[in-house]
Amino acid sequence: MRLIRRIVTSGTLVLMTGLVALPSAVAPSPAAAAYRGDCSDGQKGFAHAIIIRDSTNNWDGVIGDAIVRPLLPCLSPTSTKYSYPLVLPANLEGSASGEIVQIGYSRCGEPGGCGSNWPNDGEPHWVYTPDDDNGGGLTGFTAHASPVIGHRYRFKIEKIDFNTWRFCIRDLTTGGGYQCDLSSRSWSNDAPRAWWGTEVQNTEAAMGPKCCDTDIDMRWMQYHRVSQNDWRVVDGQPSCTKIVQDGITSFKSYWHCFIASTADTDGDGVINDQDTLRSHTDDH
């Protein structure tokens, strides 16, 4: 899950012979919309649709909002080909190999489950990185009540001292406060990169929700600057960054990601210009 090193035919009519005709009273069913396919038909690897903020002064905190939407792993998973689509509204990457902290939500599509407190049960689950130096090894995050489809949540990671990370989620829809957990911090330096976005691990999985469900509308993306000791909102990003690696050779045409500029509030009544990231998958 690390961003780098992790981080129809043409329409010709064909006459078919030897087919059994349907009774005239029976009409063929229309084809069902396909937003995902069988895992075995896809390429295994990683694909991301994200916003990136690189730093010369380094960051030690990151925040992002997203709405919880249904996610679609690829179908008929096997022990070697599966997926667990991710919405990751808060990520920091360190300067050393394997250093990354993340928090967000996912739907597990791996046979037998994706890890501790992250079952393959068809439901969304919170995920985070309790170890900050193992290349993005995610596990279930249980400090907050389970995700509710349609609610907007805020995700936050921050360094609270040299040896400690704090991971938090709050339900903005209900007005709840942050529910947090702590983990050890092993990095020698602060983060030169923050990012926000979506990920899949198989080309037959859906990136973000299906079109045209309401989008995740990821916004209020912020990074904490160490030298200035302040939070800055991401604004004016020209486009979404699309990355494929480790076996996925191209960003598929049915995956979409774009950025809108939005004037919105962060819940305290103050209007801020900010970017909104939208990511979804077309019927294909």
C-alpha positions in Angstrom: 0.0 0.0 0.0 3.0 2.3 -0.1 2.6 4.8 -2.8 6.1 4.6 -4.2 7.2 0.9 -4.3 4.1 -0.4 -2.9 3.6 4.6 -3.3 -15.8 -4.5 -27.4 -15.5 -5.2 -30.6 -15.9 -2.6 -33.3 -19.7 -3.1 -33.6 -19.7 -5.4 -36.6 -22.8 -7.5 -36.8 -22.1 -11.2 -36.6 -24.7 -13.9 -37.6 -24.8 -16.7 -35.1 -26.1 -20.1 -36.1 -27.2 -23.2 -34.1 -28.9 -21.1 -31.4 -32.2 -22.1 -29.8 -34.8 -19.4 -30.4 -36.6 -18.0 -27.4 -40.4 -18.2 -27.3 -41.9 -14.9 -28.6 -43.3 -14.1 -25.2 -39.9 -14.1 -23.6 -37.6 -11.1 -24.1 -33.9 -11.4 -23.4 -32.8 -9.7 -20.1 -30.8 -6.6 -20.5 -27.1 -7.0 -19.6 -26.4 -6.1 -16.0 -24.1 -3.1 -15.4 -20.5 -4.3 -14.8 -18.4 -2.2 -12.5 -16.0 -5.0 -11.6 -15.0 -8.4 -12.9 -13.4 -11.7 -11.8 -10.1 -11.2 -10.0 -8.4 -13.9 -12.2 -9.1 -11.8 -15.3 -7.3 -8.8 -13.9 -3.8 -7.6 -13.5 -2.5 -7.7 -9.9 -0.6 -4.7 -8.5 -1.4 -1.3 -7.3 -3.2 1.7 -8.8 -3.7 5.1 -7.1 -5.8 8.2 -7.9 -4.4 10.8 -5.5 -3.4 14.4 -4.6 0.2 14.8 -3.6 1.9 17.5 -1.5 5.7 17.3 -1.4 7.7 19.3 1.1 11.0 21.0 1.5 10.2 21.9 5.1 8.5 18.5 6.0 5.1 17.7 7.5 4.2 16.0 10.8 0.4 15.9 10.4 -2.2 15.3 7.8 -6.1 15.6 7.7 -8.8 14.7 5.2 -12.5 14.3 5.0 -14.4 11.7 2.9 -17.9 10.2 2.7 -18.2 6.5 3.2 -19.6 4.8 0.1 -20.0 1.2 -1.0 -16.8 -0.2 -2.5 -16.4 -3.1 -4.9 -13.6 -5.6 -4.8 -13.1 -7.9 -7.7 -15.2 -11.0 -7.9 -14.2 -14.7 -7.3 -11.0 -13.9 -5.4 -8.3 -16.5 -5.0 -5.3 -16.8 -2.6 -3.1 -15.0 -5.2 -5.6 -12.7 -6.9 -7.9 -10.5 -4.8 -8.4 -6.9 -3.9 -9.3 -4.6 -1.1 -10.3 -1.2 -2.5 -9.2 1.7 -0.3 -10.3 5.3 0.4 -7.3 6.9 2.2 -8.0 10.5 3.2 -4.8 10.9 5.3 -1.3 9.6 4.4 2.3 10.6 5.3 5.4 9.1 3.7 8.8 9.3 5.5 12.2 9.7 3.9 13.5 6.2 4.6 12.3 3.1 2.7 9.1 1.6 4.1 8.1 4.6 6.2 4.4 5.4 5.8 1.4 6.1 8.0 -2.2 5.9 6.7 -5.8 5.9 7.8 -9.0 5.4 5.9 -11.6 2.8 5.1 -11.8 -0.3 2.9 -13.9 -3.3 1.9 -11.9 -6.6 2.1 -12.1 -8.9 -0.9 -9.4 -11.4 0.2 -10.5 -15.0 1.0 -10.4 -15.5 4.7 -10.1 -11.8 5.5 -7.5 -9.0 5.1 -6.1 -9.0 8.6 -6.9 -8.2 12.2 -10.4 -6.6 12.6 -10.7 -6.4 8.8 -12.9 -9.3 7.7 -14.3 -10.2 4.3 -17.9 -9.6 5.2 -19.1 -7.2 2.5 -19.0 -4.2 4.8 -16.7 -1.2 5.0 -14.1 -1.2 7.8 -11.6 1.4 9.1 -8.0 0.6 8.4 -4.7 2.2 9.5 -0.9 1.4 9.8 0.0 0.6 13.4 3.6 0.2 12.4 5.1 3.2 10.6 8.1 1.5 8.9 6.8 -1.7 7.2 5.7 -0.3 3.9 2.1 0.3 4.6 0.9 -2.9 6.4 -2.7 -2.1 7.2 -4.9 -3.5 9.8 -8.4 -2.8 11.3 -8.8 0.4 13.3 -11.2 -0.1 16.2 -11.0 3.2 18.2 -14.1 4.5 16.4 -17.5 2.9 15.9 -18.0 1.1 12.5 -18.4 3.2 9.4 -21.9 4.2 8.4 -22.6 4.5 4.6 -23.4 8.1 3.7 -21.8 9.7 6.7 -18.9 12.1 6.2 -15.9 11.4 8.4 -12.7 13.3 9.2 -9.4 11.4 9.4 -6.3 12.7 11.1 -2.7 11.6 11.7 -0.3 13.7 13.8 3.0 13.4 15.6 2.3 14.3 19.2 5.9 13.8 20.3 9.1 12.3 18.9 8.1 8.8 19.8 4.3 8.8 19.2 1.7 9.0 16.4 -2.0 9.7 17.0 -4.6 8.3 14.5 -8.1 9.7 14.8 -11.5 9.6 13.1 -14.6 11.7 13.8 -18.1 11.5 12.4 -18.9 14.9 11.0 -22.5 13.9 10.1 -23.4 13.3 13.7 -21.1 16.0 15.1 -19.1 13.5 17.1 -15.6 14.2 18.5 -12.4 12.5 17.5 -11.9 8.9 18.6 -8.2 8.1 18.6 -5.5 5.5 19.0 -1.7 5.9 19.6 1.1 4.0 18.0 4.9 4.1 18.3 6.9 6.5 16.0 10.2 5.2 14.8 11.1 7.8 12.1 14.3 10.0 12.5 12.8 12.8 10.3 9.5 14.3 9.5 7.5 13.5 6.3 8.6 15.0 3.0 5.3 13.9 1.4 1.5 14.0 2.2 -1.2 12.5 0.0 -4.9 11.8 -0.2 -6.8 9.5 -2.5 -8.0 6.0 -3.5 -6.3 2.7 -4.3 -7.1 -0.7 -5.9 -4.9 -3.8 -6.2 -6.5 -5.5 -9.2 -7.7 -4.1 -12.6 -11.1 -5.8 -12.2 -11.8 -3.9 -8.9 -13.7 -0.6 -8.8 -11.7 2.5 -7.9 -13.8 4.5 -5.4 -17.6 4.0 -5.7 -19.4 3.0 -8.9 -20.7 5.6 -11.3 -23.1 7.1 -10.7 -23.4 6.6 -6.9 -22.8 9.8 -4.9 -19.1 10.3 -4.7 -16.7 10.2 -1.8 -16.1 14.0 -2.2 -12.8 13.9 -0.4 -12.0 17.4 0.9 -10.6 19.5 3.7 -7.2 18.0 2.9 -4.6 19.6 5.1 -1.0 19.1 6.1 0.8 20.4 9.2 4.0 22.3 8.5 6.7 21.7 11.0 8.7 24.9 10.5 5.7 27.2 10.6 3.7 25.1 13.1 0.5 25.6 11.1 -2.1 23.7 9.1 -2.5 24.5 5.4 -5.5 23.5 3.2 -4.8 22.0 -0.2 -6.1 24.4 -2.9 -5.4 25.0 -6.6 -4.1 21.5 -7.4 -4.3 21.3 -11.2 -5.1 17.6 -11.6 -5.3 14.2 -10.0 -2.1 12.2 -10.0 -2.6 8.6 -11.4 0.0 6.0 -10.5 0.3 2.3 -11.4 3.0 -0.1 -10.3 4.0 -3.7 -9.3 2.1 -5.5 -12.1 -0.7 -3.0 -13.2 0.6 -1.6 -16.4 -1.9 1.2 -17.1 -4.5 3.3 -15.4 -7.8 2.0 -16.8 -10.1 4.2 -18.8 -13.1 3.2 -16.6 -11.3 4.6 -13.5 -11.8 8.3 -13.1 -10.4 10.9 -10.8 -10.8 14.7 -11.0 -10.4 17.7 -8.8 -13.0 20.4 -8.2 -12.4 23.7 -6.4 -14.9 24.1 -3.6 -15.7 26.9 -1.1 -16.9 25.0 1.9 -16.8 25.0 5.7 -14.7 22.7 7.9 -17.5 22.6 10.5 -16.5 25.7 12.4 -18.4 28.1 10.2 -15.3 29.5 8.4 -15.4 29.5 4.6 -12.3 28.2 3.0 -11.3 27.8 -0.6 -10.2 24.1 -1.0 -9.9 21.3 -3.5 -12.3 18.4 -3.6 -11.1 15.0 -5.0 -13.7 12.8 -6.7 -12.9 9.2 -7.8 -15.3 6.6 -9.3 -15.5 3.7 -11.7 -17.6 3.5 -14.9 -19.8 0.7 -16.1 -17.6 -1.3 -18.5 
